[in-house]
Amino acid sequence: MSVATTSSSLRRFSEIYIPSRKLSLTRRLSCYFTPLEIFRQFQGIPDPAHLLPARMIVSLFRLLSYFPLPILHVIGICIGWLVYLASPSYRKRLNENLARAGYRQHLIPAVNEAGKGIFELPFIWCASPERVLRAARIDNWELAQAALDRSTGVIFLTPHLGCFEITAQVIAQQTSLTALYRPPRKAALKPLIEGARARPNLHLAAANLSGVRILLKALKSGKAIGLLPDQVPQNGEGVWADFFGKPAYTMTLSAKMHQMSGAPIILTYGERLSWGRGFVIRFVAFDEVLGSTQEEQARAINLAMEKLISRCPAQYIWSYNRYKTPPGVTPPGTTDTTGVRS
């Protein structure tokens, strides 16, 4: 790709994505493909980094990584229920989100799966790559390979469904994958997080303008990138679109990257098998019509996420505050200072 082409693409990105507000680009982009920070999904309990020294967390993760996956999942189920019973805010949000989506009957397995998702992290992050990949098998990679063979790049969308941390490792085993990355705030956690992503073919792009250049270059070179479509974005980088019948502030980056590059969108998730038997990484075609407006595009992506979640609803992170209003964003159904109704 020529320098002129790259510069033109970046100008287009700046025009349609980066608002004029003086917000940190690192802060704005990092939410799309960051280190997991999954403990923060358990609303109502402290961040473990405030409870334990960072080096102790690293040592604990490395110790737990030697445990068999079934044992980690059993521990996770126990801790998951402890958190559910001890945290009213976590319990309330999980129940409300399940009921809104029509999955109230999945409460017990949803609590179980949330706990499993926490305690499988030491295995996913700290076990040897060979051991982690042995726990995963792939379903329908032919779909992704056919898209890669067209040399237009691929945009993989991975929601917070199942073991989404393993999907990047599995994709990187098949092809080059580029992901946005923000270093952890605590320097002592850096070896843990970066070591988890030190995999062949898995490339990290800093969450800044240089990282955007790397993403665009990857797509223009016919390679793949990964994004999290159901993360609540910052002010100016999303629109309100229904998610299970309620407006949720939804990212617009994936649709814009698709428009700029022509790269197809493919959905992927890591389904967690029972009794610690591993994971199935599934690849699913994106069949929705994106439409011409940002609202139509965001709704199409949310609809695709709803359909994906319906495949294994208990494994979605229902405790996530998906419907929050980010600072500076006009709530849905109200009018902002310019007179525009959101």
N, C-alpha and C positions, 0 to 999 in steps of 0.2 A: 504494500500500500504506500503510495507516495506521501511525502510530507504535506503537499497541498491538500490531498484528500483528507488526511488526518486533521489538519487545521480547520478545514471546512466542516467536518463532522463535529469537532469540538465547539465551533461557533454555533452550529445548529443546536447542540446540546445545551449550551449556555442560554440560547434564546428561548428554548421551550421548557427548560427544566430549572435552571438556577435563577431564582428571583433576585431582585435588586437589593433585598435586605442583606445587611452585613452579618450573616450567620456563618458559623464555621462549617465549611464544606465537609470536613472530617466528621463532624457531629451529624450532619445531614445525611450522608451516604452510608455511614457505618451500619445503620440499622438493617440494611438489606442482606448482608451476609457477614455477620460478625461472629466472634466467639459466642458460645451458647449462652453463658450466664444464666443457666436454666434455674438456678435456685431462686431467682427473682420471680419466676412464674408462681411460686408458692406465696401468694399475696397474704400478708398478715404475719409473716415471721421474718426475723432479721436476715439480712444478707450474711452468709457464713463467713465472708471475709471480715465482718465486724466481730465475729465470735472467736475465730481462730486466726493465728498468725498465718500469713500467706504461705510461708515455707512449710508449716504444719499441714496445710491443705494439700500441697504438692506431695508431701511424704505420704499422707493418708491415701491419696488417689493412687499413687504408685504401689502401695501395699495392697489396696483393694483390687488392683488390676490382675493380681495373681489368683484371685478367687475365680472359681468356675462361674460362668454366666448364670446358671440356674440358682446358685446360692445368692448372687447379687440381686437377682429378681425377687427372691423370697425376702431378703432384707428390705428391699425397696417397697414391697407390699406392706410390710409391717410399719415402716416409717411413713408411707403414704397415708395409712389410716390414722396414725398418730397425729399427723399434721391436719388431716381432715377434721378430726374430733377436737383438736386443740385450738384451731384458728377459725373463729366465726366468719371473718371476712373472706377467707379462702373458701370455706364451706358454702357461704352464701353465693359467691360469684360462680362457683362450679355448678351449683344446683340451678341457678338462674339461666346460665348459658346452655346447659343441657336441656332444660325445659323449653327454652325459646327455639332451639333447633329441632325439638320433637324427639329427643333421645333420653328422656327422663328414665326410661327403663334400663339404661346402660350405666346408671350411677355406680353400682358396685364394681363392675369391671373398669370403669373410668378412673376410680380412685386407685385401684390396683395398678393400672397401666401408668398412671402419673408417677407413682412411686418407683416402678420399674425404670421409667425413663431417667430418673435421678441416679439410681445406683448402677445403671449400666454404663454411665459416663466414664468411670475409671477404666473399664474394659475397652471402650471405644477409643479413649484418648491415650491410654498408657500401655496397653498390651502391644505386643509386636504386630506390625502390619500383617504378617502372614497369619497370625492367630485370629486377628479381627476379620480378615477377608475369608477365612475358612468358615466363619459363622454366618456368612451371607451368600445367598444365591440370587440369581438375576432372572427376572421375568420380563420378556418382551423387549430385550435390548435391540432386536431387529428394527424396531420403530426408530430408535435413536440413531442407529447406524445408517439407516436409509436417509435420514435428514443430514447426517454428517457427510455422506457421500455426495450430496448436492453442493457441498463446498460453500454454503451460505452462512455457516455458523449455526449454533443451536443455543437457545435460551432455556435452561432447565429451571422450572419453578418448583420449589420444594416447600410445602407448608409445614406447620408445626404438627405433623401427623406421624405417629410411630417413632422410629429411631431416625430422625432426620439428620443426626450427626454422622451417620455411617454412609449416607448416600454419596457425599462428595468423594469419600475414599473409594467407593465402588466405581463411580463414574471415572475417576482418575486412573483406575486400573485398566479401563477400556480406551480412554482417549484423554487428550489434554483438557484440563478444566481450569478456568480462572475465576477466582472469587475475591470479592472485596474483603478487607481485613483491617481491624483496628487493634493495635496492641493493648493488652490489659493495663488497667490503671496501676496495678501493683506490679512492680518490676519482678518480684519473686515468682509471680505466676506466669511470667513470659515463657520460661522453658516448658511448662506444662502445656500451655495453649499452642505455642508454635511447634512444639514437638509433636502434638497431635495432628498437625497439618503438614509435617515434614514428610510428604509422600511423593514418590515419582509422579510426574504429570499433573500434580496439584500445585497451581501457581497462585500466590497471594498478591493481591493488588492493594496498595494503601488506599484508604478511604479519603482520597483527595483528588484534585484535578488530574494528577499524574495517573491515579488509579483508573479514572474514567477513560483516559487515553489508552490504557492497557486493555480495558474491557472492549472498547470499540475496535482496537487493533486485533484482538482475538477474534471477534465476530467477523471482521472484514477478511481475516485470514482463514475463515472457514472453521474456526475452533469454537469451543463451548464455554459458556459462562453460567454461573448459578446465582439465583436470587431467591429470597424469602418473600413471597407475595402477601402474606397475612400479618406482617409486622406493621404496627401502627407507625406511619411516617411522621416527620416533623412538619411544621407549618410551611405551606407553600409547595410541598412535594406530593400532595395527595388530593383526593376529592371524596365527597360523601357518596357512598354507594351501599345499597342494601346487602347485608350479610345475614342469612337466616332471618330475613324479615325485618331487620332493624338497621338503620344507617350506621355504617362503620367508616371511619376515615381510612381510605384505601390508597396505597401507593400507585403512582402512574408510571414509574420508571420502566417496568418491564414492557409495557405497551409502546413506550417511546423508543426504547432500544430496538424493539421489533420494527417500528416504522423507519428508524434510521438505517438499519442494516439489512432488513428483509429476512432476518434469521427466524426460522420457525420456533414456536413455543412448544415445549414438551413438559408434561407434568410427571413428577417422580416422587415416590415416598418409600420409606423403609418399614414394611409391615413387620411387627414384632410377633414371632411365633410363641405359642404357649410352652410352658415348662422349660424355658431357657434354651429352646432348640435353635435359636438364631433368628435370622431376619430374611425376608424376601424383598429385594429392591425391585419395585414395579415401575414400569414406564408406560404412560398413558397418553394418548393423543389429546391435544387441545382442540376441541371441536366447536367452541363457541365463536360467534361472529363478534369481532371487537367493536365494530361501529366506528363512527367518525368523531364523536366527542369524547372527552376524557371521562365523563360520567358513564357513558355507554361502555367504554373500554374497561373501566374499573368494575362495573357491574358484571360484565362478561367473565372477568377473571374471578370475581367472587363466586359466581355461579359454578364455574369449573371447580373451585375449591370445595363448594358444598357437595358436589357430586363425588369428588374424590374422598371427602370425609365420610360419606355414606357407605363406603366400602368397608371401613373398620372404625365406626364412630367412637368406640370406647378409647381409641388410641390418640384422639386429638387432645391437645392441652386446653381443656375447657376452663381452667382457672385463669387463663390469660385475659387481661382487661382489653379485649378487642374493641370495645365500644367507647373507649375514653376519648375525650376531646383534647388534643394536644394544645399546649400553651400558644396563644395567639390565633387559634383557629376558631372561626365563627361556628357555633353549634348548628347542627342541621335544623332546617325549618325556621331559621331566624334571618334577619337582614343585617349585613355588615355596614360599616360606616360609609361605604360607597353606594349603598342602596341596592346592592346585589343580594338576592335571596339565595341561601345555600341549601 
